[in-house]
């Protein structure tokens, strides 16, 4: 079983890619809604939450855990790898493919403050984008849009327009979606940025890494009967949680477990 976690619904953008890539592998997803959003939380706070969620996922049988949140990856991935004897896959800031593909030599990155202040983002930026103008923009309000299912609405455009304005002025031709919530706003961002701008979702690269680990490190069966999916939330409103998940990912609600974790 592969476990994933995020502050809320954002990591479902990774879940849906993993589901398509590994259709015969059971997945368990933890949405930490009681502590969402993660963007402004301290490193210590996020490490504490990551530990508690990891314990739940391992107890449920997870053998690989995907930290399906850029902010949590930046804060806690090193700690988790040093603390638990299972593989962890984090969200990589996709600056390298953006820099290599840019013709205008200007790329934009939408992410949270927690991601921008992380060591991984700054090391990747320094290594792969020395000759590239990197226009960083905190995605203020975007997590809340997705959590409230306000994609494809006038409110979405109101929030996105000022965030993308500077990127358009700097003539970026690549925009990195540096938070797992943002791919759910893909169509809105694309319309505002223009068709000439390429949006980069890191989820497919994460799925490839999970496949490599699954096939080379762990003795997972290559084929097998598909098992039901599990979704856990730290918020008590499981009914609303179930309805929201079913709107965002294609799973059979009758063959899927939805649960509340009160710990």
Secondary structure, DSSP 8 states (H G I E B T S, - for coil): -EEEEESSSTTHHHHHHHHHH-TTS-EEEEE-GGG---TT--HHHHHHHHHHHHHHHHHTT-SEEEE--HHHHHHHHHHHHHH-SSEEE----THHHHHHH-SSSEEEEEE-HHHHTSHHHHHHHHHH-TTSEEEEEE-TTHHHHHHTT-TTSHHHHHHHHHHHHHHHHTT-SEEEE-STTGGGGHHHHHHHH-TTSEEEETHHHHHHHHHHHHHHTS---SS------EEEESSS-HHHHHHHHHHHS---GGG-EEEE---
